[in-house]
Each structure stands twice: as C-alpha cells, then as structure tokens.
C-alpha cells in the first residue's frame, strides 16, 4: 500500500513536466481498484 500512497503524494503537487497519459490511466485504475476493495 506504500506504493499507492507515494503515487498520491506524487500526483498531488503540479508536476513540472506533463505526466504521461499512461501514468494517469494507471493511477485512475489504482484508485478505482482501491475504492472497490473498500466497498467489498
């Protein structure tokens, strides 16, 4: 879970360089999976 927390911290501040779309997609999928786990 530490990796997910690090991703959230890294995505919080505006990055100096634009984040790749793949990274955004992976992050969104991670958050979706995280929310799904809490629902179950």
Secondary structure, 3 states (H helix, E strand, C coil): CHHHHHHHHHHHCCCCCCCCHHHHHHHHHHHHHHHHHHHC
